[in-house]
């Protein structure tokens, strides 16, 4: 027996109607995932009542579910009682926005409100990657493509790979496990606007240290010494072509950051790599990317023209 409240979550456990109610809604792939992982998140529509989000799981060896009704309308910042200053986030032309908080605190609703505001004010191409999709966004001033893991695209790496080829202006990553990897995958190619979601910012430093740790960082003086010991050292200059007019790094491969992922075959993962961009920001992203794809010995180089000149390394 269970009670149903359309304004809150309700729970089904060991109910004889559970299998007949929910299992027919699953695709073959979702059924296989439920059997394999013993848990599944999904959204479904029930007639005129509306759309529901469900977590189907097992407890004490029997099937159970937690289900909640999704609002029919996308909420506004005002209806969520959020400060108006958050609307300024939708005006930013570059950067990474993280919406954080514990489960049930309204992260998804907040992101939906921000996307809806952008949709009403700007002309952009928005791609969402969600698991599952909770709010449906209609095209307004923006073109919005909503992609659900397991339905529209098989997994996160494939979703990101394809998204990069769809000419997006904004990418929404609507799941913790996706957002932690997207920090490198999206930032490395210079996307201006990314909206992502993480459960708890503080825990990220513990759970995903590879997203924040710095690689070994060298000055030109240290590099000059290192070159004597490592003559085969690979130096990768990730600056854009226009930035190299002031001078080039001796012996470096010039691979702009946006094209780094297509140029990995030019690098040997067995040989140490030093990345360089003068400011240090892009070189750090490049170093993180190379470590993520299997380069074990990677560092980045600090210092601009003057530092190189003082170290005796001619441009």
Buried (B, 14 or more C-beta within 10 A) or exposed (E): EEEEEEEEBBBBBEBEEBEEBBEEBBEEEBEEBBEEEEEBBBBBEEEEEEBBBBBBBEEEEEBBBBBBBBBEEBBBBEEEEBEEEBBEBBEEEEEBBBBBBEEEEBBBBBBBBBBBBBBEBBEBBBBBBBBBBBBEBEEBEBBBBBBBBBBBBEEBEEBBEBBBEEEBBBBBBBBBEBBBBBBBBBBBBEBEBBBBBBBEEEEBEEEBEEBEEEBBBBBBBBBBEBBEEBEEBBBBBBBBEEBBEEBEBEEBBBBBBBEBBEEBEEBEBEEBBBBBBBEBEBBBBBBBBBBBEEBEBBBBBBBBEEBBBEBEBEE
